[in-house]
Structures are given as structure tokens and as C-alpha cells.
Amino acid sequence: MSIRSSLVAGPMGFGTAPLGNMYRSISDDEAEATVDAAWEAGTRFFDTAPFYGAGLSEIRLGKALSKRPRDEYTIATKTGRLVLDELDDPNTRSFGEKGNIFKDGRPNKIAYDYTADGTMRSIEDSLKRLGVDRIDYVFIHDLAKDFHGDAWIEKFQEAQKGAFPVLDKLRDEGVIKSWGQGTNKVEPIEIMLELDSPRPDGMLLAGRYSLLDHASALQRLLPLAVENSVDVIVGGPYSSGALVGGAHFEYGKIPERIAHNVTKITALCKKHKVPVKAAALQFSLAHPAVVAIVPGASKPERIAEDYEAYDFQIPRDFWSELRSSGLVASDAPLPGDA
Ligand SMILES: NC(=O)c1ccc[n+]([C@@H]2O[C@H](COP(=O)([O-])OP(=O)(O)OC[C@H]3O[C@@H](n4cnc5c(N)ncnc54)[C@H](OP(=O)(O)O)[C@@H]3O)[C@@H](O)[C@H]2O)c1
């Protein structure tokens, strides 16, 4: 079943990496209040992963959703990392280019595993942490250079023999609705979409289809997704917060060239009285391959801002000037394009 046809309430999802204490520690109550705010605003699609705080995001999300009827929402989680019982020193561990963004998460060790057995175990563990009887979408997490360096190709091959056929089978048997990859990089998705088998039906592409960064996804990944009827969910539509006043880009400090582009986009938004958040969300959703967005938030009040941005009527002149000014790629579809 496609993601497009199984989403319960439209394209606005909620990305729960911040509930795993990403960048900063939040309380259980704040985490629950943020999920409640998303639910009350109408969100019925939630994205999580074992990686987000070594299970903390799944546990908190599961608890917050336990008061809601299971048929009324869809949930995505990831495979590729097992959360072990063994403990680690959270202050010294590092995750590739991402450093240690979850140092305030649970202290459990995390082990990469893209094999068939590891995939099954990961799903079973996620079901337990979430406290649900099924998961709708499963994305193989970070099968890419940013976490594995040059060894990512070997990891991809491990998944080709292990995770890919297992998830294909689970989808064909109706155990899950859809599967694919969840990654910050375009290459592993492009390679997968060019293979004859397996047959993924959805991808979570994070950070690579935002106002600040979209040119490479437009070249191959998104046209291939349209051609193969593979649905794309956009993660990180605010470029980790950099676009909208946050302190991070790509999980780290905001580089100068990015800050410069943010200033230009912000000035254009101001000129047309358009909230930057509105431009960000509506830009990501304008590509025909994109079926959902999962902005992240660690505070309940962000949710209302997100919905205002989603509903905001942006004048045509703003989009025309965004394109003519060269702030977005000339081939990026924009809302209102014929
Ligand atoms: N490999 C993958 O599969 C992958 C990778 C990355 C992301 N994802 C998914 O995509 C989701 C979203 O990604 P993301 O959370 O990294 O990035 P994002 O949605 O681009 O941005 C979220 C960040 O923006 C900040 N923000 C929002 N409104 C703000 C405002 N008015 N002022 C200042 N800051 C503001 C939030 O801060 P607060 O914390 O203060 O609310 C939060 O840190 C993740 O949660 C995850 O579900 C998946």
C-alpha cells in the first residue's frame, strides 16, 4: 500500500527525533505535551527511530499515543540500529558526521545491523518500546556515508541481502504498509531506485529537499521517485532549524554561506509578509513526489506555528520572485505552477 493512500490525515506529520533529547534534554512531560499538541492540531502521522535517544523517542511517543485509538494514526520507525541492553558512556560516543547529538538520550549502546535477523529484531524491539501491535512504515536508517564513511557501500550490500528482502516480504504479507530508506543523503536512495528489485514504496529524505538545499535531489532522486511511484516524505524541512531561527544546520553549527542564504530568504519573506516557516513547508510539499513532511519540535508551542505555516496563503508574487531571484533552483516545482 502506498504511503500516499495510507496516511490518515494529510501530509502534516511530526518528526520525533527531538523527543530523544536531541541537542538538549527535555522532560517526559514536555515530550508528551508536544505529541499531544500535534495530535490536537490534527497530526496523525509520527516518525521515530531506535536511534533517537537510544529508544527514548519511541518510548515517549508510544506513551503519548497510548491514549489514542491505534487505527487513527500511522507510525514510521527505522531499522539498521539495535539498541542493546549494554550501557555506553553517552558523553564519549560519536555517530559519524553527526558527532554526539543524542548525548542526553538513554545510555544504551547502539549497534549497526542491516542483516535479515537484525531487521526482524529491530522491528520487534520497536514494537515493544512503542507499545503498539504494528508499525505502518519501516525505513532502513542511514545506510549512507555520513554515518559509515566509505564503508557505506558494504553496509548497503549487507542490507541488500538482509533488510531489503525481509521488508519486501513483510510488506507483501501486509505486516507493514510500506518500506524504504530514511537518510540524509541522496545517493543510497538513487541507487535503490535504479535496482530491478527490491520494490520499496516510500523514502524519508531528510534535509535534502528544503528551501536551503534541494538541487541534487531534483536531479535524479525525485524524478526517479515519480517514475517508480515511490512516495517521498521530507524530513528536516527547516534544515534542522537553521531556516527559522534555530541554532543548527545539518546537526551542527550554521556555516556562513548557509546563514547568508537564510538572510536573503528571510528578507524576501519579510518583503511579501510571508512567514519563513510557511515558505519552507509549502516549498517542500510542492514537488509531486512528496506526500508528507515531518518537521521536528521539542516544544508544544511549535506545533501551532507549524500549522499556521502550513495553512498560510502565500501570494503568487512571492513564489515568482523566489524563482527569479535565483534563491531556489529554476527547475524546483513551486505552489501554483501550472
Ligand atoms: N535519516 C533520517 O531518516 C532522518 C534524518 C533527519 C531527520 N529525520 C526526521 O525529520 C524530522 C525533522 O528533522 P529535524 O527535527 O532535524 O529538523 P527540522 O524539522 O528541519 O527542524 C526542527 C528544528 O527547528 C527548530 N525550530 C522550529 N521552529 C523554530 C522557531 N520558531 N525558532 C527556532 N527554532 C525553531 C526546532 O526547535 P525546538 O527543538 O526548539 O522545537 C527543531 O530543533 C526528525 O525529527 C525525524 O523524524 C529523519
The ligand as a MOL file (V3000), in Angstrom:
LIG
                    3D

  0  0  0     0  0            999 V3000
M  V30 BEGIN CTAB
M  V30 COUNTS 48 52 0 0 0
M  V30 BEGIN ATOM
M  V30 1 N 17.9450 9.8920 8.4860 0
M  V30 2 C 16.6570 10.1530 8.7080 0
M  V30 3 O 15.7740 9.3230 8.4890 0
M  V30 4 C 16.2660 11.4840 9.2940 0
M  V30 5 C 17.2330 12.4720 9.4600 0
M  V30 6 C 16.8340 13.7140 9.9730 0
M  V30 7 C 15.5170 13.9390 10.2990 0
M  V30 8 N 14.6010 12.9380 10.1450 0 CHG=1
M  V30 9 C 13.1760 13.1650 10.5490 0
M  V30 10 O 12.8030 14.5090 10.2730 0
M  V30 11 C 12.3880 15.1290 11.4840 0
M  V30 12 C 12.6690 16.6020 11.4760 0
M  V30 13 O 14.0470 16.8550 11.4200 0
M  V30 14 P 14.7410 17.8690 12.3970 0
M  V30 15 O 13.9870 17.8590 13.6710 0
M  V30 16 O 16.1820 17.5500 12.3930 0 CHG=-1
M  V30 17 O 14.6680 19.2550 11.6240 0
M  V30 18 P 13.5870 20.3360 11.1540 0
M  V30 19 O 12.2300 19.7950 11.1550 0
M  V30 20 O 14.1320 20.9210 9.9020 0
M  V30 21 O 13.7510 21.4490 12.2640 0
M  V30 22 C 13.3400 21.2320 13.5860 0
M  V30 23 C 14.0850 22.2000 14.4540 0
M  V30 24 O 13.6310 23.5150 14.1490 0
M  V30 25 C 13.5370 24.2230 15.3590 0
M  V30 26 N 12.5170 25.2660 15.2360 0
M  V30 27 C 11.2500 25.1490 14.7960 0
M  V30 28 N 10.6180 26.3240 14.8840 0
M  V30 29 C 11.5010 27.2140 15.4020 0
M  V30 30 C 11.4280 28.5890 15.7380 0
M  V30 31 N 10.3040 29.2960 15.5610 0
M  V30 32 N 12.5350 29.1660 16.2530 0
M  V30 33 C 13.6780 28.4620 16.4520 0
M  V30 34 N 13.7940 27.1380 16.1570 0
M  V30 35 C 12.7150 26.5230 15.6400 0
M  V30 36 C 13.0820 23.1950 16.3720 0
M  V30 37 O 13.4900 23.6620 17.6330 0
M  V30 38 P 12.8880 23.1850 19.0130 0
M  V30 39 O 13.5820 21.8990 19.3130 0
M  V30 40 O 13.2740 24.2880 19.9320 0
M  V30 41 O 11.4070 22.9810 18.8730 0
M  V30 42 C 13.8350 21.9570 15.9130 0
M  V30 43 O 15.1170 21.8780 16.5320 0
M  V30 44 C 13.1260 14.3620 12.5770 0
M  V30 45 O 12.5430 14.5670 13.8220 0
M  V30 46 C 12.9930 12.9640 12.0520 0
M  V30 47 O 11.6920 12.4790 12.3200 0
M  V30 48 C 14.9490 11.7420 9.6430 0
M  V30 END ATOM
M  V30 BEGIN BOND
M  V30 1 1 1 2
M  V30 2 2 2 3
M  V30 3 1 2 4
M  V30 4 1 4 5
M  V30 5 2 4 48
M  V30 6 2 5 6
M  V30 7 1 6 7
M  V30 8 2 7 8
M  V30 9 1 8 9
M  V30 10 1 8 48
M  V30 11 1 9 10
M  V30 12 1 9 46
M  V30 13 1 10 11
M  V30 14 1 11 12
M  V30 15 1 11 44
M  V30 16 1 12 13
M  V30 17 1 13 14
M  V30 18 2 14 15
M  V30 19 1 14 16
M  V30 20 1 14 17
M  V30 21 1 17 18
M  V30 22 2 18 19
M  V30 23 1 18 20
M  V30 24 1 18 21
M  V30 25 1 21 22
M  V30 26 1 22 23
M  V30 27 1 23 24
M  V30 28 1 23 42
M  V30 29 1 24 25
M  V30 30 1 25 26
M  V30 31 1 25 36
M  V30 32 1 26 27
M  V30 33 1 26 35
M  V30 34 2 27 28
M  V30 35 1 28 29
M  V30 36 1 29 30
M  V30 37 2 29 35
M  V30 38 1 30 31
M  V30 39 2 30 32
M  V30 40 1 32 33
M  V30 41 2 33 34
M  V30 42 1 34 35
M  V30 43 1 36 37
M  V30 44 1 36 42
M  V30 45 1 37 38
M  V30 46 2 38 39
M  V30 47 1 38 40
M  V30 48 1 38 41
M  V30 49 1 42 43
M  V30 50 1 44 45
M  V30 51 1 44 46
M  V30 52 1 46 47
M  V30 END BOND
M  V30 END CTAB
M  END
